[in-house]
Amino acid sequence: MFTIEHDFDATIITLIDELPEGEVNTRPLNEDVVIQTFDDRVVVEQFDPDTGELAQIVLTIEQLEELRAALNLPEGNYRLERS
């Protein structure tokens, strides 16, 4: 499950971990993942229950484009051509 909210300067996507319907609780549920998209960056956050802190990753738009491409490519080294 996920939610999408539009703020003044960001779009916020929250990914909520859940078990498929009818599946017994075979694993612990993970904390929600919050993704905030701005004009120049994307911030991914998740609470870490082991440390009690919020883990945060900041990606540039270019890094996000590379990640999106990498999810669909086989093993290897790549460079995206930018126009």
C-alpha positions as CSV (number, residue, x, y, z in Angstrom):
1,M,0.0,0.0,0.0
2,F,1.2,3.6,-0.6
3,T,-0.1,7.1,-0.3
4,I,0.7,10.2,-2.4
5,E,0.4,13.8,-1.0
6,H,1.2,17.1,-2.7
7,D,2.8,19.7,-0.5
8,F,3.7,23.3,-1.5
9,D,7.2,22.4,-2.7
10,A,7.3,18.6,-2.6
11,T,5.4,15.5,-3.5
12,I,5.5,12.9,-0.6
13,I,5.1,9.2,-1.3
14,T,4.8,6.9,1.7
15,L,5.3,3.1,1.1
16,I,3.6,1.0,3.8
17,D,4.8,-2.5,4.3
18,E,2.0,-5.1,4.6
19,L,1.5,-8.8,4.2
20,P,-0.5,-10.2,1.3
21,E,-4.1,-11.0,2.2
22,G,-4.4,-14.4,3.8
23,E,-0.7,-14.7,4.5
24,V,0.2,-15.6,8.1
25,N,2.7,-13.3,9.8
26,T,5.9,-15.1,8.7
27,R,8.1,-11.9,8.9
28,P,8.1,-8.7,10.9
29,L,6.7,-5.7,9.1
30,N,9.2,-3.0,8.1
31,E,8.8,0.7,9.0
32,D,7.2,2.9,6.4
33,V,9.4,4.4,3.7
34,V,8.8,8.1,3.0
35,I,10.0,9.6,-0.3
36,Q,10.0,13.3,-0.8
37,T,10.5,14.7,-4.3
38,F,11.6,18.2,-4.9
39,D,12.7,20.1,-8.0
40,D,16.4,19.3,-7.5
41,R,16.5,16.2,-5.3
42,V,14.7,13.2,-3.8
43,V,14.9,12.3,-0.1
44,V,14.2,8.7,1.0
45,E,13.6,8.2,4.8
46,Q,12.9,5.2,7.0
47,F,12.9,5.0,10.8
48,D,15.5,2.5,12.1
49,P,14.1,0.7,15.2
50,D,17.6,-0.6,16.0
51,T,19.1,2.8,16.5
52,G,16.0,4.8,17.2
53,E,17.0,7.3,14.5
54,L,15.6,8.3,11.1
55,A,17.8,7.0,8.2
56,Q,17.9,9.5,5.3
57,I,19.3,9.2,1.8
58,V,19.4,12.2,-0.6
59,L,19.6,11.6,-4.3
60,T,20.0,14.1,-7.1
61,I,17.6,13.9,-10.0
62,E,20.4,12.5,-12.1
63,Q,21.1,9.7,-9.5
64,L,17.4,8.9,-9.5
65,E,17.4,8.5,-13.3
66,E,20.5,6.2,-13.1
67,L,18.8,4.1,-10.4
68,R,15.7,3.8,-12.5
69,A,17.8,2.7,-15.5
70,A,19.8,0.3,-13.3
71,L,16.7,-1.6,-12.1
72,N,16.2,-2.8,-15.7
73,L,19.7,-3.6,-16.8
74,P,22.0,-6.6,-16.5
75,E,25.2,-6.6,-14.5
76,G,27.8,-4.2,-16.0
77,N,29.1,-0.6,-16.1
78,Y,26.9,2.0,-17.7
79,R,26.8,5.8,-18.3
80,L,23.6,7.5,-19.3
81,E,23.8,9.9,-22.2
82,R,22.3,13.2,-21.1
83,S,21.0,15.8,-23.6
